[in-house]
Every structure is written in structure tokens, then in C-alpha cells.
Amino acid sequence: MTYTMYTTRTSVKAVRGALLAVVALLACTAPAPAQADTRGAAAPDTWLAVGIDRGEPRTGTASGSMLLCDPPQGHPRAADACAELAAADGRISDIPARDTICTMVHAPVTAHARGQWRGRPVEYTETFPNACVMRARTGSVFALDGA
């Protein structure tokens, strides 16, 4: 019985090694990907990783998304978020606050974004008293639930 297990482990190691060798060989001999025509496409230096943490300190219970524009993608409300960011020249804090009524429930959320907007670095972190206030002040950028 022990001998069979040893043989099986040895066989698994041999197969694993052979697979790694094949993958390495394919990676070395694969042709380089064709360069896409980037005219009219999104600049590779424009992207935002956005997320929301429940509570004031980061708790690790974040939801997040990658926001890409031109064409808007990767985010539940990408078109709206890209339009709002374009109007504010990529500055989340400059997005005009929406006229809305929010309850005074204390359920803090921390919104954070990191990336680049047209080559300029973006770092944004702000804690709001609740999600309603966050949505009112940041528009669609942190509307990660699609609503």
C-alpha cells in the first residue's frame, strides 16, 4: 500500500513537471500578440479601481470594481460614472452633490479609489455617515450595486 502511494506521488510529480515544461515551451514559442489599433480607444493610462468598505476603519468587507471609460465598462454604472468623472476632470471630490434627502442613520462607509485619469494619478478615500450621503456626494462612481 505504501509503495503504491509513493509511486502515485512520484507519477504526479512527473506529470506536473512535464506539464510545466510544456507550458514553458509554449510560452516561449508563442507568437507575440498583435498590436491593436488604439485610435479612438481608451487610453491605457485611464482606469480607476473603486471600492467601498463598511464601517469607518477598513474591515476587509469591501466591494469593488474596475472602472474603464472609452468605452465605459467594468462597472455596473460605467457610462454614468465616466460622464460624471469627465465633467469633473477626474476629480471625484469635484462631482456636484445631488439634491437628495438622506436619513440620519449612522452606518459609516468608506469609499476609496485608486488609479489614473488621463495619465494623472488618482487617490481618493473618504468616510461618509451612510451610503445615501456617499451616493449623493460621489454620483455614480461608487454605485457598485447597479442601483
N, C-alpha and C positions, 0 to 999 in steps of 0.2 A: 504494500500500500504506500509506504513512504517513497519507495523507488518510483512509482507511477507519478506521484505528486512532484517529485524532483524532475522527472522527465517532462511533465507538463509545464512546470515553471521554466525549465530550460527552453522548451519549444516556444513558449510565449515570448521569452526574451529574444529568441532568434527571429521570430516573426516580427516583433516590434522593431528590432534592429533593421531588418530587411525593409520594412515599410518606411522607416525614417530615411534609409538610403535612397529609396525610390523617390520619395517626396523631395529630398535634397537635389537629386539628379534632375527631376522635372523642373524644380525652381531655377536651377542653373541654366537649363537649356530652353526654357520657355521664352518665346519672343517678347520683346518689350511691348507694353500696351500702346496702342496708337494714341497720339495726342489729339484730343478733341478740339474742335474749333470753339474758342471761348468768346468770340464776338457776340455780344448780347446776352451772355450767360452771367451768372452770379460771379462776382469777384471772389477768389478763394480766400481773400482776407476779410470777408464779411460773414460772421457767424456769431451766435450767442448761445451759450449753454445756460438755460434758465431753470430755476428750481424754487421750491417752497418747502420750508421746514415748519412744522407745527411747534409752537412754543417760542419763547424768547431765545434761549440758547439752542444751538443746533443739537437736535436729538437723534439724528440719523434716520428719521422717518420722512425723508424728503421725497417729493415727487419732482420730476424734472423732464426736460425736453430739449432737443437741439433745434434752434430756430435758424432757418436759412431763408434768404429772400432772393428774388430774381431767378427763378420763380419761387414764390412762397411755398415752403414745405417743411416737414419735420415737426410741426407744432399744431395742436388742434385748431387754433385760430390764426394761422400763419399770415394770411392775407391782411387781416385787420392789424395784427401786431407789426408787420412790416410797414404798413402805411403810417401807423402812429409813430414808429421809430424814424421813418424817413422825414416826417413833418417836424420831429424834434431833433433832427440831425444825429440820431443815435443816442441821445441822452435821455435815459429813462426818467430821470427826475424832472425833465422839461416837458413831459407829456402832460397836456392840460387835464386837470382834475375834472371828473364827470360830476354833474349836478345830480346827486342821489341822496337818499336817506338811508343811513345805516343805524342799526341798533347799538346800544352802548354795552353790548356783551363783551367781556374781556376774554378773548380766546386768541392770544397773540400768534401771529405768523411772521416768519422772516423770509423775505423774498431776496434771492441772490441771482446775479447774472455775471457771467464772465465770458469774454471773447474779444472780438474785434468788430468795429463798424467802419467799413471802408478804410481799413488799414490802421485805424486809431484804436488803441486798447480800451476796453470797457470793463470796469469793475463796479459792481453795484451791490450793496447789501443794505437792507432797511427792514426794521421790525415794525409791524403795524398792529394796532389793537385787535383787529379781527380781519377776516378775509374780505368782508364787504368794503372796508376802508382801503385795503390793498388794491382791490379791483377799481375802486373809484379814482385812486391816485396814479395807477400804473396802466390803466387801459387794458388792452388785450394781451400784453406781453406776458403776464403771469396767469392768464386764464387757461390753465392747463387741463381743466376738466371739460373743456369744449363748450361750456355754457357762456 
